Structure formats: C-alpha cells, structure tokens
Amino acid sequence: MKRKIWRTLLVWASISLIMQFGAYAYLNDKVKTVMVPPDLKPITQRLSADIPGVDLTNIQLSYAKDYLAYTEHGVLKVYNLKQKKVVFSKAPLAGSDKNMGVLNYEWLPDRNTLIYFFARKNPNPVVTTVVQPSGGSSATESVTKNPPSASTPASSSAPASGKSSLQSGSSAIGAPTSSLPRTEDPNQDQKLKQNPAPTPAPVPAQPKVEIRKSNPQLTDLYTLEFPESDNQVEKPDDRFNQTLTNFPAGGTISQMLFSTFTNLMYLTIKSGNTTQLLQIDVMKKVETISRSGEVILDAAASERYGTLYVELKSVGKKQIVAVDGYKRKVVSNDQNMEILGNRAGVLYLGEVQNGILTKVLTLKESADQKENPATQTEWQGSLAFKDDAVQIGAENQVILYNRRIANIIANGKDRTVELHGDDSYISVDGAELVELTRQGETTHVELRPLE
C-alpha cells in the first residue's frame, strides 16, 4: 500500500516538473522576443504618384511605404500614395521668424506615425513679476520729526567744572539716552525726560518688481498618427506632446534618432558654432547628454540594446563613444573612423580618408559594451563617401548613393545599381527606393524595392 502511494506521488511530481519546465520555457521564449525582438522583413511597395509642386525637400517614406512626408516652401506635407492626395499640411504661424515652423520630422520605425518639432514665437518673452514683501514690511527707514533748533559741537559742550562732570555722570545713569549733542542748558536732562526724542517710524516696504527674460522661441513636440492608407474616413491624429523651453532659438535639428528598445529619442541640435545632444524619454523628460565644448558629428541608436553611439570632436580630438545614460565607453580613437549606421545588433564603421571610403568594419553589440572593443573588417576598397547619403540596407548591406548611382557593399564585395529620376532616396530601413522626376508643375514619384 505504501509503495503504491509513493509511486503515485512520484508520478504526480514528475508531471508537475514537466509542466513547470514547459511553462518556464514558454515564458523565457516570450521574454527573449520582447527583449531582443526578431528581425522582421521590411515592407516594400510598388507605387507611383504625381505630386503637385516641384520643390520637394526632405523626402521621407513611412514604415508601410504608403505615406510620403516632404517639405515644400517651409510647409510640411504628407501625401497618401494610395489615395493620391495630400492628407496633412502644416505651415509656420503668421508672423513667425525665418527659421520657425516645422524644424524636422521622422517616421517611427515600426508604425505609420510621424514625430515632428514645431517652432513658434514665445508670446511672453519678457515676464514681469511683482513680489509682495513678506511680514508686511521688508525695510525700515529712520525719520526724525522734531530736530533740535540749535546745537554745538560735542568738543565744546562739556565745561571744565566738576559740576558739569557730575551732571554728565548722572545723566548716563538715570536719564534717557539721547543721540542729541549736549548744550549749555542746565535743564536739558529734565526736558528730555518730559519730551523724549522721537523714535524712528517704520515705513512699509514697497513691492519689488522682477523682470525675467525667457526664450523668445518655443519648440513643440507633436505626434502625428495616420490610419491605414486605404481608410478614407478617419483623419490623421495630430497630438501635441510637450514644449521644449530650453531649445535654442534659431537652432536647427540635424538628426533625429529613436531607440524603440528603451523608448528614447535623441536630437542633435546645431545653434551657431555649437552642437547639443538632447535625450527625451517616454515620460517627456528632456536631458542634455552632450558635454561642454563637444561638437557632435554623427550618431546612431541601437535598435536592439538601446545604446547610443556618438561620433564627436572635443579639444581637436575625434572619438566614437558608446553612451548609456551618463556612462561613456570609447569605441574608437581613430581620427579617420566614421559611423555608418546600426542594424540588427551590429554597428557599422567606416574608415574615410580625404572623402574616400577605404574600409568597412563591424562591431557586434552586447548588453555590456566593452572599452575599445575589437572590430572586424568586412570590406576594403575605394568609394566616394558622403556621410549624409549612406544607409544600412535591410539585409545588412552598406549603401552609398547619390542622384545617379547606388554603391552596395555586401559579403566583402561592392556592386553598382543605376538610379533613375532627378533625385533618388532610400528608405530608412534600406529596402525601398524613391525616385523623383519633375514634370512641369508636378513631381512624379516612383517606388520600387531596392534590389
């Protein structure tokens, strides 16, 4: 009987362990999916449209490749490539300065949502505050109402007789203290007792006026969310998020980066001869993570670990550093090294000499980035390089392009793809080619997968 009971307990214990192990394996797999999301194949489209206007700049294609954002004469516009019409536009406010309105914008990498910054004049650049005194008065002024009609210098007021000395001594003991000089009147002390000198009268403190000058420019952060491109009823949802009061007036946003892993956004801001790197988190907290005297040259955000890689120059010395909060670790001290981009847990670096790319190197990221990590050389050659026309492709290719050609580096080799149109752009995910051709008063847009 006991053996049967023990056998039953062992069977149930085994079943329990198997179920626990299965549940643990399932949960562990789900956690891995969240912490290190799988690399999904980008969406590609074959679409064409004729957009009114010929001066389209800052062309950017949405995540699903069905919305096109661009700027025309300072006005942000978004064109629905399937419905073939402009579905959103935003111009600077009336009376705005030259560099106001929409400063820059970027599509989120995983949805049809556009993030943009809008600059406007501060309606109250000078704030006047009246500060009331606490306690009823903050200062006291002394006022003498009945000054003596005559007085003599103190050096001649005391006669040489002993009587005078006695009077003086008794006055110090029994008479009220007076700040008035002694006179020849023998009844002076008695008169002072009967008519004491007036005490200073308190004067009410006056309110204090404080004038404070604030930023003449206010910069607002907006989230513009679009419905499915074939939805003809629902309107775009244009939501105000917050105002950045510390954004430098007249500054320009040269780069916007997103880390979906950490829900952080990074801005590289140029203002005069200075650059500034801002970090904005999901709770709308804004922090400056660049240091005084640093010039930010380029940056790339890891989509897998949330690390920000920054190419900077300080005191004439160029570095590439990995930034994680306030911590920094040097990736490279090579003066010829440049950031090319980041994709699927790999940082791509390029050795550039006199405007020529001579080498492509890679660094496999980790959760604990090491100081001066080892890199691997993926390609060597000679190609003209422009850092604002480089993209990491959907299949980890390094793509250098201009209006006419795209040089694609992959598997240690490079090949050339001919581009058509007056201007050509490649989507952020490196999967879609956008070709623009001006035709009269319109611009013909052609979308095709980059092969």
C-alpha positions as CSV (number, residue, x, y, z in Angstrom):
1,M,0.0,0.0,0.0
2,K,2.8,2.4,0.9
3,R,4.7,1.5,-2.3
4,K,1.6,2.4,-4.3
5,I,1.2,5.8,-2.5
6,W,4.9,6.6,-3.1
7,R,4.6,5.6,-6.8
8,T,1.6,7.9,-7.2
9,L,3.4,10.8,-5.6
10,L,6.4,10.3,-7.8
11,V,4.3,10.3,-10.9
12,W,2.5,13.5,-10.0
13,A,5.8,15.1,-9.0
14,S,7.2,14.2,-12.4
15,I,4.1,15.6,-14.2
16,S,4.4,18.8,-12.1
17,L,8.1,19.3,-13.0
18,I,7.4,18.7,-16.7
19,M,4.6,21.3,-16.7
20,Q,6.7,23.8,-14.8
21,F,9.6,23.3,-17.2
22,G,7.3,23.8,-20.2
23,A,5.8,26.9,-18.7
24,Y,9.3,28.3,-17.9
25,A,10.5,27.6,-21.5
26,Y,7.4,29.3,-22.9
27,L,7.8,32.4,-20.7
28,N,11.5,32.5,-21.4
29,D,10.9,32.5,-25.1
30,K,8.4,35.3,-24.8
31,V,10.8,37.4,-22.7
32,K,13.5,36.9,-25.4
33,T,11.0,38.1,-28.0
34,V,10.4,41.3,-26.1
35,M,14.0,42.0,-25.0
36,V,15.5,41.0,-28.4
37,P,12.7,41.3,-31.0
38,P,13.1,39.2,-34.1
39,D,14.3,40.9,-37.3
40,L,11.1,41.3,-39.4
41,K,11.4,41.7,-43.1
42,P,10.6,45.3,-44.1
43,I,7.5,46.2,-46.1
44,T,8.1,47.1,-49.7
45,Q,5.7,48.6,-52.3
46,R,5.5,49.3,-56.0
47,L,3.6,52.6,-56.2
48,S,3.7,55.7,-58.3
49,A,2.0,59.1,-58.0
50,D,2.2,62.7,-59.4
51,I,2.5,65.2,-56.5
52,P,1.7,68.9,-57.1
53,G,4.8,71.0,-56.9
54,V,8.4,70.7,-58.0
55,D,10.4,71.9,-54.9
56,L,10.0,68.9,-52.6
57,T,12.7,68.5,-50.0
58,N,13.5,66.2,-47.0
59,I,11.7,63.3,-48.6
60,Q,10.8,60.6,-46.0
61,L,8.8,57.4,-46.6
62,S,6.6,55.9,-43.9
63,Y,7.1,52.4,-42.2
64,A,4.5,50.8,-44.5
65,K,5.7,52.7,-47.6
66,D,2.3,54.2,-48.3
67,Y,2.7,57.8,-47.0
68,L,5.4,60.3,-48.2
69,A,6.4,63.2,-46.0
70,Y,8.1,66.2,-47.5
71,T,8.6,70.0,-47.1
72,E,7.6,72.5,-49.8
73,H,8.5,76.1,-49.3
74,G,8.6,75.7,-45.5
75,V,5.4,73.8,-45.2
76,L,5.3,70.2,-44.0
77,K,3.0,68.0,-46.2
78,V,2.1,64.3,-46.1
79,Y,0.9,62.6,-49.3
80,N,-1.1,59.4,-49.3
81,L,0.4,57.4,-52.2
82,K,-2.6,55.1,-52.4
83,Q,-5.3,57.7,-52.4
84,K,-3.0,60.1,-54.3
85,K,-3.7,63.2,-52.3
86,V,-2.2,65.4,-49.6
87,V,-3.8,64.4,-46.3
88,F,-1.9,66.7,-43.9
89,S,-0.1,70.0,-44.1
90,K,1.3,72.4,-41.5
91,A,2.7,75.9,-42.2
92,P,4.6,78.3,-39.9
93,L,2.3,80.5,-37.8
94,A,1.6,84.0,-39.1
95,G,4.4,86.4,-38.1
96,S,6.9,83.7,-37.4
97,D,10.6,84.3,-37.9
98,K,12.5,82.8,-40.8
99,N,13.6,79.5,-39.1
100,M,10.3,78.7,-37.4
101,G,7.6,76.3,-38.3
102,V,8.3,72.6,-38.7
103,L,12.0,72.1,-37.9
104,N,12.4,68.4,-38.7
105,Y,10.5,65.1,-38.7
106,E,11.0,61.4,-38.7
107,W,8.7,58.4,-39.1
108,L,8.8,55.9,-36.3
109,P,10.4,52.6,-37.5
110,D,7.6,50.3,-36.6
111,R,4.3,52.2,-37.4
112,N,2.8,54.9,-39.6
113,T,3.5,57.7,-37.1
114,L,5.4,60.9,-37.8
115,I,7.2,62.7,-35.0
116,Y,7.9,66.4,-35.7
117,F,9.1,69.6,-33.9
118,F,7.3,72.9,-34.5
119,A,8.9,76.3,-33.5
120,R,6.8,79.4,-32.8
121,K,7.3,82.8,-31.2
122,N,7.1,83.0,-27.4
123,P,4.1,85.2,-26.7
124,N,5.6,86.3,-23.4
125,P,9.4,86.6,-23.9
126,V,9.6,89.1,-21.0
127,V,7.9,88.2,-17.7
128,T,7.3,91.0,-15.1
129,T,6.6,89.7,-11.6
130,V,5.6,91.9,-8.7
131,V,6.9,90.3,-5.4
132,Q,5.0,91.4,-2.3
133,P,7.1,91.9,0.8
134,S,6.6,89.2,3.5
135,G,5.6,90.1,7.0
136,G,4.1,93.5,6.0
137,S,7.5,95.3,5.7
138,S,10.9,94.4,4.5
139,A,12.8,97.6,5.3
140,T,12.6,100.4,7.9
141,E,13.6,104.0,7.2
142,S,14.6,106.3,10.1
143,V,12.7,109.7,10.2
144,T,13.4,112.5,12.8
145,K,10.3,114.7,13.1
146,N,11.5,117.4,15.6
147,P,15.2,118.1,15.3
148,P,16.8,120.5,17.8
149,S,16.8,124.1,16.8
150,A,20.4,124.6,17.8
151,S,23.4,122.6,18.8
152,T,27.1,123.0,19.4
153,P,29.9,120.6,18.7
154,A,30.4,117.9,21.3
155,S,34.0,119.1,21.9
156,S,32.7,122.4,23.3
157,S,29.6,121.2,25.1
158,A,31.2,119.9,28.3
159,P,32.6,122.7,30.7
160,A,35.7,122.1,32.7
161,S,33.9,122.3,36.1
162,G,33.2,119.2,38.3
163,K,29.5,120.0,38.4
164,S,29.3,119.5,34.7
165,S,31.0,116.2,35.1
166,L,28.6,115.1,37.8
167,Q,25.6,116.1,35.6
168,S,27.1,114.2,32.9
169,G,27.5,111.1,35.0
170,S,24.0,111.2,36.5
171,S,22.6,111.6,33.0
172,A,24.4,108.4,32.0
173,I,22.8,106.5,35.0
174,G,19.3,107.9,35.3
175,A,18.5,110.0,32.2
176,P,17.3,108.6,29.0
177,T,19.9,108.1,26.4
178,S,19.8,110.7,23.7
179,S,21.7,110.9,20.5
180,L,21.4,114.7,20.6
181,P,24.6,116.7,21.5
182,R,24.9,118.3,25.0
183,T,24.0,122.0,25.3
184,E,24.6,124.7,27.9
185,D,21.0,124.4,29.1
186,P,21.2,123.0,32.8
187,N,17.7,121.6,32.5
188,Q,18.4,119.6,29.3
189,D,18.1,116.2,31.0
190,Q,14.8,117.1,32.7
191,K,13.4,118.3,29.4
192,L,14.5,115.1,27.7
193,K,12.5,113.1,30.3
194,Q,9.4,115.2,29.6
195,N,9.8,115.3,25.8
196,P,11.8,112.3,24.7
197,A,13.3,112.2,21.3
198,P,11.0,110.7,18.7
199,T,11.8,107.1,17.7
200,P,12.2,106.1,14.0
201,A,8.8,105.4,12.4
202,P,8.7,102.1,10.3
203,V,7.9,102.7,6.7
204,P,6.0,99.9,4.9
205,A,8.2,98.1,2.4
206,Q,7.3,98.6,-1.3
207,P,6.6,95.7,-3.6
208,K,9.6,94.6,-5.7
209,V,9.3,94.3,-9.5
210,E,11.3,91.5,-11.0
211,I,11.8,91.4,-14.8
212,R,12.8,88.0,-16.2
213,K,13.7,87.3,-19.9
214,S,12.8,83.9,-21.2
215,N,13.5,82.0,-24.5
216,P,12.0,84.0,-27.4
217,Q,11.2,80.7,-29.2
218,L,9.0,77.9,-28.0
219,T,9.5,74.5,-29.7
220,D,6.7,72.0,-29.5
221,L,6.9,68.2,-29.9
222,Y,4.0,66.6,-31.9
223,T,3.0,63.0,-32.7
224,L,1.1,62.7,-36.0
225,E,-0.5,59.2,-36.3
226,F,-2.1,58.1,-39.6
227,P,-4.8,55.5,-40.2
228,E,-4.5,52.7,-42.8
229,S,-3.8,54.3,-46.2
230,D,-7.0,53.0,-47.7
231,N,-9.1,54.5,-45.0
232,Q,-10.9,57.5,-46.5
233,V,-12.9,58.4,-43.4
234,E,-10.5,58.6,-40.5
235,K,-8.4,61.7,-40.2
236,P,-4.7,61.9,-39.1
237,D,-4.4,62.3,-35.3
238,D,-2.2,65.3,-34.7
239,R,-1.3,65.3,-30.9
240,F,0.7,67.9,-29.0
241,N,3.1,66.3,-26.5
242,Q,5.2,68.9,-24.8
243,T,7.0,72.2,-25.2
244,L,10.8,72.4,-25.0
245,T,11.6,75.7,-23.4
246,N,15.4,75.1,-23.4
247,F,15.6,74.5,-27.2
248,P,17.9,77.2,-28.5
249,A,16.2,79.9,-30.5
250,G,17.1,79.7,-34.2
251,G,18.6,76.2,-33.7
252,T,18.2,73.5,-36.3
253,I,17.7,69.8,-35.8
254,S,20.3,68.0,-37.9
255,Q,19.5,64.5,-36.7
256,M,16.6,62.7,-35.0
257,L,17.1,59.1,-33.7
258,F,14.8,56.6,-32.0
259,S,15.6,53.7,-29.7
260,T,12.5,51.5,-29.6
261,F,14.2,49.2,-27.1
262,T,14.4,52.0,-24.5
263,N,11.7,54.4,-25.8
264,L,14.2,57.1,-26.1
265,M,14.5,59.8,-28.7
266,Y,17.7,61.7,-29.4
267,L,18.2,65.1,-31.1
268,T,21.3,66.7,-32.5
269,I,20.8,70.5,-32.5
270,K,23.0,73.0,-34.2
271,S,23.0,76.6,-33.0
272,G,25.7,78.9,-34.3
273,N,29.0,77.2,-33.8
274,T,27.8,74.9,-31.1
275,T,26.1,71.5,-31.1
276,Q,23.9,69.9,-28.5
277,L,22.7,66.4,-28.0
278,L,19.3,66.1,-26.2
279,Q,17.6,62.9,-24.9
280,I,13.8,62.7,-24.5
281,D,12.3,59.8,-22.7
282,V,8.8,58.3,-22.8
283,M,7.9,60.4,-19.6
284,K,8.8,63.6,-21.6
285,K,11.9,64.3,-19.5
286,V,14.4,66.3,-21.5
287,E,18.1,65.9,-20.7
288,T,21.3,67.3,-22.3
289,I,23.8,64.5,-22.7
290,S,26.4,66.3,-24.7
291,R,29.2,67.9,-22.7
292,S,30.6,71.5,-22.9
293,G,32.9,72.1,-25.8
294,E,31.9,68.9,-27.7
295,V,31.0,69.0,-31.4
296,I,28.6,66.3,-32.3
297,L,29.4,65.0,-35.8
298,D,27.1,61.9,-36.1
299,A,25.2,59.4,-34.1
300,A,23.4,56.1,-34.4
301,A,21.0,54.4,-31.9
302,S,21.0,50.7,-31.3
303,E,17.6,49.1,-32.1
304,R,18.5,46.1,-30.0
305,Y,20.2,47.3,-26.9
306,G,19.3,50.9,-26.7
307,T,23.0,52.1,-26.7
308,L,23.7,55.5,-28.4
309,Y,26.9,55.6,-30.5
310,V,28.2,59.2,-30.9
311,E,30.9,60.5,-33.2
312,L,32.2,63.7,-31.6
313,K,35.2,66.1,-31.5
314,S,36.4,67.7,-28.4
315,V,39.6,69.8,-28.0
316,G,40.6,68.8,-31.5
317,K,40.4,65.1,-30.7
318,K,37.9,62.9,-32.5
319,Q,36.3,59.9,-30.9
320,I,33.4,57.4,-31.2
321,V,31.8,56.7,-27.9
322,A,29.0,54.4,-26.6
323,V,26.7,56.4,-24.4
324,D,24.4,54.7,-21.9
325,G,22.8,57.3,-19.6
326,Y,25.7,59.2,-18.1
327,K,28.2,56.4,-18.7
328,R,30.6,56.6,-21.7
329,K,32.9,54.0,-23.2
330,V,35.3,54.6,-26.0
331,V,34.7,52.6,-29.2
332,S,37.4,54.2,-31.4
333,N,40.0,56.9,-31.1
334,D,40.9,56.6,-34.9
335,Q,40.7,60.1,-36.4
336,N,39.6,58.6,-39.7
337,M,36.8,56.4,-38.3
338,E,33.1,57.4,-39.0
339,I,29.8,56.0,-38.0
340,L,27.9,54.4,-41.0
341,G,24.9,53.1,-39.2
342,N,23.4,50.4,-37.0
343,R,21.2,47.4,-37.8
344,A,20.2,44.2,-36.0
345,G,22.7,44.5,-33.2
346,V,25.6,45.4,-35.4
347,L,27.4,48.8,-35.5
348,Y,28.9,49.7,-38.9
349,L,32.0,51.9,-39.0
350,G,33.9,53.3,-42.0
351,E,37.5,54.3,-42.4
352,V,37.4,57.5,-44.5
353,Q,40.4,59.3,-45.9
354,N,40.1,62.5,-47.9
355,G,36.4,61.8,-48.7
356,I,37.1,58.2,-49.8
357,L,35.7,55.2,-48.0
358,T,38.6,52.7,-47.8
359,K,37.3,50.2,-45.3
360,V,34.0,48.9,-43.6
361,L,34.3,47.5,-40.2
362,T,31.6,45.9,-37.9
363,L,31.1,45.7,-34.2
364,K,28.7,43.1,-32.7
365,E,26.9,44.8,-29.9
366,S,26.4,43.4,-26.4
367,A,24.4,44.4,-23.4
368,D,27.7,45.2,-21.6
369,Q,29.7,47.2,-24.1
370,K,33.5,46.9,-23.6
371,E,36.0,49.8,-23.8
372,N,37.9,49.8,-27.1
373,P,36.2,46.7,-28.4
374,A,37.6,44.6,-31.3
375,T,36.1,45.2,-34.7
376,Q,36.0,43.0,-37.8
377,T,36.9,44.2,-41.3
378,E,34.1,43.4,-43.8
379,W,35.3,45.2,-46.9
380,Q,38.3,47.1,-48.3
381,G,38.3,49.3,-51.5
382,S,37.8,52.9,-52.7
383,L,34.5,54.6,-53.0
384,A,33.5,58.3,-52.8
385,F,31.9,59.0,-49.4
386,K,29.3,61.5,-48.2
387,D,28.0,60.9,-44.7
388,D,24.5,62.2,-45.4
389,A,23.9,59.7,-48.2
390,V,24.8,56.4,-46.5
391,Q,22.3,53.8,-45.4
392,I,22.4,50.3,-43.9
393,G,20.2,48.0,-46.0
394,A,17.5,45.6,-44.9
395,E,19.9,42.7,-45.4
396,N,22.8,44.5,-43.7
397,Q,24.3,46.0,-46.8
398,V,26.2,49.3,-46.6
399,I,24.6,51.6,-49.3
400,L,26.3,54.7,-50.6
401,Y,24.2,56.7,-53.1
402,N,23.8,59.9,-54.9
403,R,21.4,61.1,-57.6
404,R,22.5,58.6,-60.2
405,I,24.0,55.5,-58.7
406,A,24.0,53.4,-55.5
407,N,27.1,51.5,-54.4
408,I,26.0,48.5,-52.4
409,I,28.6,46.7,-50.2
410,A,27.8,43.2,-49.0
411,N,29.7,40.0,-48.3
412,G,33.1,41.7,-48.9
413,K,32.2,42.9,-52.4
414,D,30.6,46.0,-53.9
415,R,28.3,46.5,-56.8
416,T,26.7,49.5,-58.5
417,V,23.0,50.0,-59.1
418,E,21.9,52.7,-61.6
419,L,19.2,55.1,-60.3
420,H,16.7,57.0,-62.4
421,G,14.9,60.3,-61.9
422,D,16.1,63.8,-61.0
423,D,16.5,62.8,-57.3
424,S,16.7,59.4,-55.6
425,Y,16.2,58.5,-51.9
426,I,16.4,55.2,-50.0
427,S,14.1,54.5,-47.1
428,V,15.4,54.4,-43.6
429,D,15.2,50.6,-43.5
430,G,17.2,50.4,-46.7
431,A,14.5,48.4,-48.5
432,E,12.7,50.9,-50.7
433,L,14.0,53.2,-53.5
434,V,12.2,56.5,-54.0
435,E,12.8,58.2,-57.4
436,L,11.6,61.7,-58.2
437,T,11.2,63.2,-61.6
438,R,10.0,66.8,-62.2
439,Q,7.4,67.1,-64.9
440,G,6.1,70.6,-65.5
441,E,4.3,71.7,-62.3
442,T,4.3,68.2,-60.7
443,T,6.8,65.7,-59.4
444,H,6.4,62.1,-60.5
445,V,7.2,59.7,-57.6
446,E,8.2,56.1,-58.3
447,L,8.6,53.5,-55.5
448,R,10.3,50.1,-56.0
449,P,12.1,47.7,-53.8
450,L,15.9,48.2,-53.8
451,E,17.4,45.0,-55.2
